[in-house]
């Protein structure tokens, strides 16, 4: 595997590889007896069952996992495994975690609040707001909506910044560990690459879009976008453990190590818990916890953050090439699953840490989790990640939490048709 095409096929945005293997691969089992007075909605998976699911992910090879589940009025959080493989320090349920592209939902929400305020038009050209960044024809053809749903054809910058990963090397990760990247540098790098498609023609995932969205927020609010998102979304919701680290390479508060396997191509794993997040910004720099993520997505999809019109726009989706079950809205993913119905949320990964947050369409079920080892699968002859036992255990966790049954994982491959394989769909890092 070599070159940019190799990265696009093998180095993926989702460190969990088949991270959102939604439970089309989960088969129903006999539900556990529910306590007296407990409804069907809340009794799908006992605390013991959910803890067993986490332990199984750890036993399959994941160093540590943390999760939060809501089923009706009942909430649960837990963790399994270790935060540090050297010392054996245990993982914690509320450890602070880099959540990568889940940041995009926060950024899109902030932009839509400006749409509701009349300061931004979704179908206006980006060049109207950022003429210096977007001069000429592209600035007139690419709209704000196209940024948020990844249909503008703007290439991703991360394949340039982390080019060594295309050769199975961690060298560029080490080189960029403490390097400061300006928004202008990231945007220019993305714009200098060949367009992935004509504006509005197709979906192509790009972090560049969301760094631009951050600069749009800066322009129309007069504030740093991270500050605006914190003031308008994070603080009002009481998300005490959710924040942008800005230029701090450390994760404030209790946290785990972050292990990057890069599909077993390097001689040994890299460890990237200490890392300047300037390469991700409003595309993927946020730190949070599973419990905070559940609170955010419940508030967002429950109408607390956006008016009805703006939320409807966010939920207008476009097709994702290669997936019959995944569609993308404005910073929001929609999954159609046989066993669980419609699920909304987002996934994310940075080097060494991945996260996933999902909420059922009826609002009754939620699952958010984070893990501290990414790209743990080996690559097959086609350059794509091969299914790993961890993937099947994560599928079982998703089924217990979201499908209304404490089902057992299917013995079928994680490549079962109908299961979204994000690792095969989008090539970016966070």
N, C-alpha and C positions, 0 to 999 in steps of 0.2 A: 504494500500500500504506500503510495507516495503522491505528493502534490496536493493541491487544493481539492481535487475530486476525491482523493482518498479520505481527506478529513471529512468531507461532506457525507461520505458513506459510512465511515467508521467512528470518528470522534463526534460524539453527539451532545445535544443540549442536556439530555436527561441522564444524569449519572447513574440512575437506576436502570438504565438501558430500557427494558420494557416497562418503564416506570408506571405508566397508567395502563396496566393490564386489567382493565375493568372486568368485573366478574362475569363475563360470558364464560370464563373457564372455571367458574365455581359451581359445583353441583350441590344440590340441597341435601342436607342430612336431617335426621330427626332433631328438632329443636330441643334444647335443654328445658327441663321443667322450670316454669317461671314462678317466682315468689307470689304468694297470695296478694291479690289486689293490683298486680302489675299488669299493664296493658300489653297487647301484642306489639305495639310500636316500640315500647321500651325494653321488651324482654328478649329481643333477638339474640343478643350475645351478653353473657354475664361478664362481670369483671374478670373472673378467672379465665374464661374463654379468651378474652381479648389479651390478657397477659400471656397466655399460652401461645397466641399467635405471634406476639413480639418475641418471645423466647425462641420460637421456631425460626424466625428470620435470623436471629443471632446464631443459632446452631447451624444454619445453612452456610454461614461464612461472613455475615455482616458483623463488624466489630461492635457497633452500637446503634440502637434505634430508639426514638422517642415518639410518642403518639398521643393524640387527644381525640376522643370520640364523643359525639352527642347523639343520643337516640331519644327523640321526644324531649321530655323534661330532664332526662337523666344524662349526666356528663361523667366522663371517666378520662383519666390520663395515666400514662405509665411509661416505663422504659425497660430496656433489656440490654445486656451486654456491657461493653466498656467504652468509656470516653477516651482512654489512653491504653493502647495495647502494650506499652512498655511497663507502665506502673500498675495496670489492672484497675485503675480508678473507674468506678461504675458510672454508667450513663444516667443522667437525670431527666425526668419528664419535662421539666421546665428549663432545661439548658438553652442558652441563647444559640441560635443556629443561623448560618447564612442561607437564605431561602431563594437566592438566584432570581429567576424570571417571575416568580410570584410578585416581585416588585412591580411588574408591568400592570397588574390589576390595580394597584394603588395609583400608579401614574395615570392610567387611563381614567380612573375615577376622578382624579384631580382635574384633568382636562375637561371632562364632561361637566364638572361643576362650573367651569368657566363658560362652557357652552350654554348652560342654563342661565348664567348671569348675563348672557348676551355679548360677551367679550371675544368669543371664538365661534366660528361657523364650521361645522364638521365638513361640509363640502366645499369650503373655500380653499384655494391653493395655499400651500405652506409658504410660498414666496411672498404672500401678502403680509405675513407676520415676521418672517425672517429673510428679508431680501438679500442681506449680505451673505448668509449661509446658502441660500437657494436662488441664485440669480438665473436668468435665462429660462429656457423652455421647461426644464424639469421643475423649476419652482412654480411654474404656472400649471403644470399638468398633474402634479402629485398633490393630493388633498390631505387635510388633517385626518379624515376618516381612513385614508389609505395607509397613513403612518400607523394608526392604532390597530388596523386589522391585517397588516403585513401584505398589502396588495400593491404597494407603490413601485415595487421592483428595485428598491435600494438594497444593495448588497451588504452583508455583514462584515464588520471590521475585524472581528476576532480571528478570522482565518489568516489575517496578515500579522496581527500582533503575536499570535501563538502558533506561528507557522511550523515550528519544530515538531509539534504534536502530529503533524501529517507524516512524519518520519519515525514515529514511535519514540520521540525524545522529549524529556521534560525540560530541556535547556531554556526554552522561551518562557516557561513558567517561572523558572529560577530568575531569569533575566528581568522579568517584569514584577517580581515579588514586591519590590519597594519603589517601583517607578511611578511617577505621577503622570497621568494622562489627562489632558484638558478635553473638555467637550468638543471644542473645535477640531482637535487632532483626531478624535474618534470619528466624528462626522465626516471630516475630509477624507479619512482613510476609506470609509464605507462608500462615499460618493465617487471616489477615484476607481473603484472596481467596476467591471462591466455590469450593467443592470441585469437583474435576474429575469425580468419580464417587463413588458410594456405596462405603464401605470393602469391599475385596475383590472388587468388581464388575468392574473393568477395570484395565488398565495405563496409567499416565500418568506420564511421566518428570518428576522433580522434585528439584532440588538441596536443597530444604527437608528432604526425608526424611533426607538424609545429614548435614546439620548437626544434626538431632535425634539421629541415631545417634551422632554425636560427643559430644553432651551426655549420652546414655545411658552411653557409656563413661566419661565423667567421673564420673558418679554412682556407678557400680558399682566402679570401680577406684580412685577417689580421686585420680586423676592427670589432668593435661591430656591429652586424647585423642591429640594429636600426639606427646606424650612416650611414652605407652603404646604406640602403634603403632611408634614408633622402637625402643623397648626390646624389644618382643616379636617384631617381624617384621624390621625393616630391619637392625638391627645383627646379629642372629644369622645372617642370610643373607649378611652381608658386602657389603651394597649400599652401597659407599663413596660413590657419587655420587647417592644418593637421600635426600631430606630435605624436611621442611616448613620453608619460609622464615620461618614465624611472621609477624613484623611488618616484616621486611626487604623493602623494595621492589625491591632489587637481587637478581640471581641470582648467588650466590657461585660462583666458578670460571669457566672459559671457557664462553661462551654466545653466542648469536646475537641479533640484533635480532628484533623480533616485529611483523610488518606486518599490519594489519587493513584489508581492502578494503571490507568491508560491502556486498558485491555491487555495487561501483562506484557507489553512490548518493552518497557524499560527493564533494567536488571533488578530494580527494587522499586517499591512504592515511594511516591513523594508525600510529604506531610505539609499541608498548606493552611493550617489554622491561623497563622500570622501572615497576613497578606493585605497590601494596600488595595482597597476596592475601587480605585479611580477608573479602572477599565470597564466598570459596569454601571456605576452611577444610577440614573433613574430607569435603567434597563434591568438591573439585577443586583444592586448593592445592599438591599435591605437585610437586616437581622431581625429575627422574630422567634416565637415559640409556637408549638402546635396549638395550644389553647388560645393564644392571641389570634392566630390565623382563623380558627373556627369563629371567633367573635367577629372578626372583620368580614368574612364572607357571609355570615348570617345577617349582619347589619346591611351590607351592600345589597344582597339579593332580597332582603326583606324590606327594602325601600327607605332605610334610615339615612342614606348618604346621598342619594340621587332622587330627583322627582320622577314621576312615572314616565314622562317622555324621554328623559335622558337614559333611564334604565332600559327602556324599550330599544333605544338605539344601541346600547351596549350589547344587548342580546341578539341583535341582528347579525347573523353569522354568514360566513363564506365557507365554501368547501376547502378542505385540506387535501391536496393531491396525494393519492396513495392510501387514504383511509376512508372506508365506508361509514365509520362510526364517530369520527371526530370532526367538528366544525369549530371555526374560530370567530369570535365576535370582536368587540373592542377591548382588548386586554383580558378576554375571558374565553375559556374553552367550554364547549358543550360536547358531552359524550352520550351517545345513544347505546344503551346496553340492554340485552335481553332480560337479564336477571334483575337488574336494579332500576330499569327505566332511564330517565334522563338525569344526568349529573352535570353540575356546573362547577368550575374552579380553574385551577392552573397548577402547573408544575414548575420546578426550577432547579438549577444546579450551578454551582461554581466548582472550582477545583477542590475536590475532596468532600464536598457536602451537597446533598440533594434533599429536596422537599416536595411534598405533594399536598394539596388542599382540595377537597371535594365536598359538595353539598347536594343533596337530593333536590329534585325540582319542587317537591312539596314542602321542603324546608324541615322535614322531620329527622333527617339523618345527616351527620357530618363526620368526616375523618380528615385529620391533618397529621402528617408524620414527617420526620427528618431522619436521615441516615448519614453516617460519617465515613463511607467508602464509596467512591464513584468509579464508573467504568470498570467494574470487576469482572465482566464477561470477557472471554476470549473471542477473537474475531474468526469467523469462518472463511472459507475459500472465497466467498463473495465479498469479503471486507466488512460484513455486518456482524453485530454482536450475536453470539449464540446464546440460547436460553441457559440460565444458570439456576440451580436450586433456590437461590435467594428470590428469584423472580416468582417462582411458584408459591413460595411462602408469603410474599407480599400480596399476591393475588388472593390467597386465603384470608389474609388480614382485611383486605378491601371487602371481600364477601361478607365476613362476619360483621363488619362495622356498617356496611351500606346496603346490604341486600335483604335484610330482614330474616336472615337465617345464619346460624352458626355453622355454615356449610364447610365441608372439607375441600381442600384444593383438588382440582382435577389432575389426573395423571397425564393429561394431554400436554403437548408442548406449549410453551408461552407464545408460540407463533400460531396458535389456533386462529382460524379466520374469524373476523369480526371483533377481535381484540385490538384496541389501538396500540400500535407499537411506535411510540413517539421517537424512540431512538432511531427509527428508520425513516422518520419524516422530516425532522428539522435538524440542521447541521450545526447550530450554534452552541456556545458553551453555557451561559447562564440560563 
